[in-house]
Amino acid sequence: MPEMQVLTSRQILDRLVSFPTVSRDSNLGLIDWLEGYLSGHGVRCFRHWNEDRRKAALIAHAGPWKAGAVVLSGHSDVVPVDGQSWTTDPWTVSERDGRLYGRGTCDMKGFVALAVRALVEAQRRGVSRPLQLALSYDEEVGCTGAPPMIRTMQEVVPKGSAAIIGEPSRMGLITGHKGGTGYHVHVKGHEVHSSLLPYGVSAIMEGARLIDWLNDVNAELQARTPTPLAAAFHPPFTTLHVGMIRGGTAHNITAADCHFSVEMRVVPGESIPDWEARFEARVREIEAAMRKVRPEAAIHLDRFFGVPGLQPERNGEAEALVRRLTGDNATGVVSYGTEAGQFQQAGYSAVICGPGDIAQAHQPDEYLEISQFEAGQQFMERLLEALA
């Protein structure tokens, strides 16, 4: 059998971007191709399937079959392009002005391409310390695919020790990020003519009580002196937010329904379950008052994501490794969430380091600077030398 061609990182990126792995759709085309490519170069691959088997995470192991691997972590899904004004085909990498344009080039198929190339090289060179790839699904809808993938990893490959999550950080070292949780809220009221307001329950006005409580809590948090751990973040406190709302039938009818979503971005050192409990307690207070007017009134909550924060580690293995590879002595934290906290919770030392700028993520004409892609290639080459 002829030896399978070894692709460059750029060729791999071209293939990855060509698969429109929007979170609402299947990612199996990408997974099938990638598993075939890695397996063809002797890299051992395993899948974790989602419940309806329309999506899969890919777990790959290169090098000796022993514990202590460095894990390169990425996600296969991307956000939609619907309604965005693109000047190029989002599913084809277009190069111009020192940039690689295409959906996912920055977030985060650029890093995945570099990681795939590194795994093939690790297997070809016969490294002494193993290298693993953890490629999840459904990161963009709340990091829901990583926890089951990580559990499966611990069953099918030797346990890794240091995880590098390749979210765009301009190849800088990120050691901490906020956690998060979110709820879809459905306020169920009772319709009456607005002239009979006291005898009905306006779902919109009761929902507004909850939103106003969020505003009050934000003001309370902003007025506090931040803890030393929180002070590194921008903003240096937990935030509570509603981005969309809909409801009501007419201006002169109390609203039967109101729908909105609440997200909380929680600084490390504060408990996400505590914040959830505080929020849910306020919901039940408002609901109890609504039911005194109409017993059938209610507030329904659907928790749609929960992502642990990434805590900066003291003498962390992943941090020390990335510092050696990049020469970066700075300490960086970010306010967005990633899968890094989930790896940390599972017992891995974890940091974030990847090519590109987070400001380009999710944008029309998303791009990855070629200089960043090249910096990522140099990082992977130094990593391979360290594993050898």
C-alpha positions as CSV (number, residue, x, y, z in Angstrom):
1,M,0.0,0.0,0.0
2,P,1.5,3.4,-0.9
3,E,2.3,5.7,1.9
4,M,-0.3,8.4,2.6
5,Q,0.8,11.9,1.6
6,V,1.8,14.2,4.4
7,L,-0.1,17.4,4.2
8,T,1.2,20.8,5.2
9,S,-0.6,22.7,8.0
10,R,-2.0,25.1,5.3
11,Q,-3.3,22.1,3.3
12,I,-5.0,20.7,6.4
13,L,-6.5,24.1,7.2
14,D,-8.0,24.2,3.6
15,R,-9.6,20.9,4.1
16,L,-11.0,21.7,7.6
17,V,-12.5,25.0,6.5
18,S,-14.2,23.3,3.6
19,F,-16.4,21.4,6.0
20,P,-19.3,23.7,7.1
21,T,-19.4,22.4,10.6
22,V,-21.9,24.9,12.0
23,S,-23.0,23.9,15.5
24,R,-26.6,23.2,14.4
25,D,-25.4,20.7,11.8
26,S,-23.4,17.5,11.7
27,N,-19.6,17.5,11.9
28,L,-19.2,14.0,10.7
29,G,-17.7,14.9,7.3
30,L,-14.8,16.6,9.0
31,I,-14.4,13.8,11.6
32,D,-14.5,11.1,8.9
33,W,-11.8,12.8,6.9
34,L,-9.6,13.7,9.8
35,E,-9.8,10.2,11.4
36,G,-8.9,8.7,8.0
37,Y,-6.0,11.0,7.6
38,L,-4.5,10.5,11.1
39,S,-5.1,6.8,11.1
40,G,-3.3,6.6,7.7
41,H,-0.2,7.9,9.4
42,G,-0.3,5.5,12.3
43,V,-2.0,7.8,14.9
44,R,-4.5,5.9,17.0
45,C,-8.0,7.5,16.9
46,F,-11.2,7.1,18.9
47,R,-14.6,8.7,18.8
48,H,-17.1,9.9,21.3
49,W,-20.5,10.1,19.8
50,N,-23.3,12.5,20.8
51,E,-26.7,11.2,21.7
52,D,-28.2,11.1,18.2
53,R,-24.9,10.1,16.6
54,R,-25.0,13.2,14.3
55,K,-21.8,14.5,15.8
56,A,-18.7,13.0,17.2
57,A,-15.6,14.2,19.1
58,L,-12.3,12.8,17.9
59,I,-9.6,11.7,20.3
60,A,-6.2,10.9,18.9
61,H,-2.9,9.6,20.5
62,A,0.5,9.8,18.9
63,G,3.7,8.4,20.3
64,P,4.3,5.8,23.0
65,W,1.2,4.3,24.7
66,K,1.8,5.7,28.2
67,A,0.5,8.4,30.5
68,G,1.7,12.0,30.7
69,A,0.8,13.2,27.2
70,V,0.5,16.8,26.2
71,V,-3.1,17.3,25.0
72,L,-3.8,19.8,22.2
73,S,-7.5,20.8,22.6
74,G,-9.8,22.4,20.0
75,H,-13.4,22.3,18.8
76,S,-14.7,21.3,15.4
77,D,-17.8,23.5,15.3
78,V,-18.1,27.1,14.1
79,V,-20.8,29.7,14.3
80,P,-23.2,30.4,11.4
81,V,-22.6,32.8,8.5
82,D,-26.3,33.5,8.1
83,G,-27.0,37.2,7.7
84,Q,-23.4,38.2,7.6
85,S,-21.9,40.0,4.6
86,W,-18.9,38.1,3.4
87,T,-16.7,39.2,0.5
88,T,-15.3,35.7,0.0
89,D,-16.7,32.2,0.2
90,P,-16.7,31.4,3.9
91,W,-16.0,27.7,3.3
92,T,-12.9,28.3,1.2
93,V,-9.7,29.7,2.6
94,S,-8.8,32.9,0.7
95,E,-5.4,34.5,1.1
96,R,-4.9,38.2,0.7
97,D,-3.1,41.0,2.4
98,G,-1.2,38.7,4.8
99,R,-4.5,37.1,6.0
100,L,-6.3,33.8,5.6
101,Y,-10.0,34.4,5.3
102,G,-12.7,31.8,6.0
103,R,-15.1,30.7,8.7
104,G,-13.2,29.1,11.5
105,T,-9.7,30.1,10.3
106,C,-9.3,32.0,13.6
107,D,-11.8,30.2,15.8
108,M,-10.3,27.7,15.7
109,K,-9.5,25.5,12.8
110,G,-6.2,27.3,12.4
111,F,-5.0,25.8,15.7
112,V,-6.6,22.4,14.9
113,A,-4.7,22.3,11.6
114,L,-1.4,23.0,13.4
115,A,-2.2,20.3,16.0
116,V,-3.0,17.7,13.3
117,R,0.2,18.3,11.6
118,A,2.0,18.0,14.9
119,L,0.4,14.7,15.7
120,V,1.5,13.2,12.4
121,E,5.0,14.5,12.9
122,A,5.1,13.2,16.5
123,Q,4.2,9.7,15.2
124,R,6.7,9.9,12.3
125,R,9.6,11.1,14.5
126,G,9.0,8.6,17.3
127,V,8.7,11.1,20.2
128,S,9.4,9.8,23.7
129,R,6.5,11.7,25.3
130,P,3.0,11.2,23.7
131,L,0.9,13.9,22.1
132,Q,-2.8,13.8,22.0
133,L,-5.6,15.7,20.2
134,A,-9.0,16.3,21.8
135,L,-11.4,17.7,19.2
136,S,-14.8,18.4,20.6
137,Y,-18.2,19.4,19.2
138,D,-20.8,22.0,20.4
139,E,-18.3,24.3,22.0
140,E,-20.0,27.3,20.4
141,V,-23.4,26.5,22.0
142,G,-22.0,26.4,25.6
143,C,-19.1,24.0,25.8
144,T,-21.5,21.1,26.1
145,G,-19.5,18.6,24.1
146,A,-16.2,18.7,26.0
147,P,-17.2,17.1,29.4
148,P,-18.4,13.7,27.9
149,M,-15.4,13.8,25.5
150,I,-13.0,14.2,28.4
151,R,-14.7,11.3,30.3
152,T,-14.3,9.1,27.2
153,M,-10.6,10.1,26.8
154,Q,-9.9,8.8,30.3
155,E,-11.3,5.4,29.2
156,V,-9.7,5.0,25.8
157,V,-6.2,6.6,25.9
158,P,-3.6,6.9,28.7
159,K,-4.3,10.0,30.9
160,G,-2.6,13.1,29.7
161,S,-1.2,15.7,32.1
162,A,-0.9,19.1,30.4
163,A,-3.7,20.5,28.2
164,I,-3.1,23.4,25.8
165,I,-6.5,24.8,24.6
166,G,-5.8,26.6,21.4
167,E,-8.4,29.4,21.4
168,P,-7.1,32.6,19.8
169,S,-4.7,34.4,22.1
170,R,-2.2,35.8,19.6
171,M,0.1,33.0,20.9
172,G,0.2,34.6,24.3
173,L,-0.2,32.6,27.5
174,I,-3.7,32.8,29.1
175,T,-3.8,31.2,32.6
176,G,-7.4,32.1,33.7
177,H,-10.8,32.9,32.4
178,K,-14.3,33.5,33.8
179,G,-16.8,30.8,34.2
180,G,-20.4,31.1,33.0
181,T,-23.9,29.8,33.2
182,G,-27.1,30.6,31.4
183,Y,-30.8,30.2,31.5
184,H,-33.6,30.4,28.9
185,V,-36.4,32.0,30.9
186,H,-40.1,31.6,30.0
187,V,-42.5,33.8,32.1
188,K,-46.0,32.5,31.8
189,G,-48.7,35.2,32.6
190,H,-52.4,35.6,32.2
191,E,-54.1,37.8,29.6
192,V,-56.7,40.4,30.4
193,H,-57.5,43.8,28.9
194,S,-54.9,46.3,30.1
195,S,-57.7,48.3,31.7
196,L,-58.1,45.3,34.1
197,L,-54.4,45.1,34.8
198,P,-54.7,44.0,38.5
199,Y,-56.7,40.9,37.5
200,G,-54.2,39.6,35.1
201,V,-50.5,38.8,35.1
202,S,-48.3,40.5,32.6
203,A,-45.5,38.2,31.7
204,I,-43.5,41.1,30.3
205,M,-43.8,43.2,33.4
206,E,-43.0,40.3,35.7
207,G,-40.0,39.4,33.5
208,A,-39.0,43.1,33.9
209,R,-38.9,42.6,37.6
210,L,-36.3,39.9,37.2
211,I,-34.3,41.9,34.6
212,D,-34.3,44.9,37.0
213,W,-33.0,42.6,39.7
214,L,-30.1,41.7,37.4
215,N,-29.4,45.4,36.9
216,D,-29.4,46.0,40.7
217,V,-27.0,43.1,41.2
218,N,-24.7,44.4,38.5
219,A,-24.6,47.8,40.2
220,E,-23.8,46.1,43.5
221,L,-21.0,44.0,42.0
222,Q,-19.5,47.0,40.2
223,A,-19.4,49.0,43.4
224,R,-17.4,46.4,45.3
225,T,-13.7,46.3,45.7
226,P,-12.5,43.4,43.5
227,T,-10.6,40.5,45.0
228,P,-7.0,40.2,43.9
229,L,-8.0,37.3,41.7
230,A,-10.9,39.2,40.1
231,A,-8.8,42.4,39.7
232,A,-6.9,40.9,36.7
233,F,-10.1,40.7,34.7
234,H,-11.8,43.3,32.5
235,P,-14.3,43.9,34.0
236,P,-13.1,42.8,37.4
237,F,-16.4,41.4,38.6
238,T,-19.1,38.9,37.7
239,T,-21.6,40.2,35.2
240,L,-25.3,39.3,34.6
241,H,-26.8,40.0,31.2
242,V,-30.0,39.7,29.0
243,G,-29.3,40.1,25.3
244,M,-32.7,39.3,23.7
245,I,-36.4,39.5,24.8
246,R,-39.7,38.8,23.1
247,G,-43.3,38.5,24.2
248,G,-46.8,40.0,24.2
249,T,-49.7,40.1,21.8
250,A,-50.9,43.8,21.7
251,H,-50.3,47.1,23.5
252,N,-53.6,46.8,25.4
253,I,-53.4,43.1,26.5
254,T,-51.4,41.9,29.5
255,A,-48.7,39.6,28.0
256,A,-49.3,35.9,28.3
257,D,-45.7,35.0,27.6
258,C,-42.3,36.6,27.8
259,H,-39.1,34.8,26.7
260,F,-35.5,35.9,27.4
261,S,-32.1,34.5,28.2
262,V,-29.9,35.3,31.1
263,E,-26.1,34.7,31.1
264,M,-23.7,35.1,34.0
265,R,-20.0,35.5,33.6
266,V,-18.5,34.5,36.9
267,V,-15.0,35.5,38.1
268,P,-12.7,32.7,39.4
269,G,-13.0,32.5,43.2
270,E,-16.8,32.8,43.1
271,S,-19.1,29.7,42.9
272,I,-21.3,29.2,39.8
273,P,-23.7,27.0,41.8
274,D,-24.0,29.8,44.4
275,W,-24.9,32.3,41.7
276,E,-27.4,29.9,40.2
277,A,-29.0,29.4,43.6
278,R,-29.3,33.1,44.1
279,F,-30.8,33.7,40.7
280,E,-33.3,30.8,41.1
281,A,-34.3,32.1,44.6
282,R,-35.2,35.5,43.1
283,V,-37.2,33.8,40.3
284,R,-39.2,31.8,42.9
285,E,-40.0,35.0,44.9
286,I,-41.4,36.7,41.8
287,E,-43.3,33.6,40.7
288,A,-44.9,33.3,44.2
289,A,-46.2,36.8,43.9
290,M,-47.6,36.1,40.4
291,R,-49.4,33.0,41.6
292,K,-51.2,35.0,44.3
293,V,-53.0,36.7,41.4
294,R,-53.3,33.8,39.0
295,P,-52.4,30.3,40.3
296,E,-51.4,29.1,36.8
297,A,-48.8,31.8,36.3
298,A,-45.2,30.5,36.3
299,I,-41.6,31.1,35.5
300,H,-39.9,28.2,33.7
301,L,-36.1,27.9,33.6
302,D,-34.0,25.9,31.2
303,R,-30.3,26.0,32.0
304,F,-28.6,25.8,28.7
305,F,-25.0,26.1,29.6
306,G,-22.6,26.0,32.4
307,V,-18.8,26.4,32.0
308,P,-16.4,26.4,34.9
309,G,-13.8,29.1,35.1
310,L,-10.1,28.5,34.5
311,Q,-8.2,29.0,37.8
312,P,-4.6,30.2,37.5
313,E,-2.4,27.3,38.8
314,R,0.5,27.7,41.2
315,N,3.5,25.9,39.5
316,G,1.2,24.5,36.8
317,E,2.8,22.1,34.4
318,A,1.0,23.4,31.3
319,E,1.9,27.0,32.2
320,A,5.6,26.1,32.6
321,L,5.6,24.2,29.3
322,V,4.0,27.0,27.3
323,R,6.4,29.6,28.9
324,R,9.3,27.5,27.8
325,L,8.0,27.2,24.3
326,T,6.9,30.8,23.8
327,G,9.2,32.8,26.1
328,D,6.1,34.5,27.4
329,N,6.6,35.7,31.0
330,A,3.4,37.7,31.2
331,T,0.2,36.6,33.0
332,G,-3.0,36.9,31.0
333,V,-6.6,36.3,31.8
334,V,-9.8,36.7,29.6
335,S,-13.4,37.2,30.3
336,Y,-14.8,34.7,27.8
337,G,-15.2,31.1,28.6
338,T,-13.4,28.0,27.0
339,E,-13.1,24.3,27.5
340,A,-9.9,24.9,29.6
341,G,-11.8,25.0,32.9
342,Q,-13.4,21.6,32.0
343,F,-10.0,20.0,31.4
344,Q,-8.8,21.5,34.7
345,Q,-11.8,20.1,36.6
346,A,-11.0,16.7,35.1
347,G,-7.5,16.8,36.6
348,Y,-5.4,18.2,33.8
349,S,-3.1,21.2,34.1
350,A,-4.6,23.6,31.6
351,V,-3.8,26.9,29.8
352,I,-4.9,28.7,26.7
353,C,-2.5,29.5,23.8
354,G,-3.4,29.7,20.2
355,P,-3.0,31.7,17.0
356,G,-5.2,34.6,16.0
357,D,-7.2,37.4,17.7
358,I,-10.4,36.7,19.5
359,A,-11.8,40.0,18.0
360,Q,-12.0,38.2,14.7
361,A,-14.0,35.2,16.0
362,H,-17.6,35.0,14.7
363,Q,-17.1,38.0,12.4
364,P,-18.0,38.3,8.7
365,D,-14.8,37.9,6.7
366,E,-13.2,36.1,9.7
367,Y,-9.5,35.8,9.2
368,L,-6.3,34.5,10.7
369,E,-3.1,36.5,10.1
370,I,-0.5,34.5,8.2
371,S,2.1,35.7,10.7
372,Q,0.0,34.2,13.5
373,F,-0.3,30.9,11.7
374,E,3.5,30.8,11.2
375,A,4.0,31.6,14.9
376,G,1.8,28.6,15.7
377,Q,3.9,26.4,13.4
378,Q,7.0,27.5,15.2
379,F,5.3,26.7,18.5
380,M,4.4,23.2,17.4
381,E,8.0,22.6,16.1
382,R,9.4,23.6,19.5
383,L,6.8,21.4,21.2
384,L,7.9,18.4,19.1
385,E,11.5,19.0,20.0
386,A,10.5,19.1,23.7
387,L,8.6,15.8,23.3
388,A,11.5,14.1,21.6
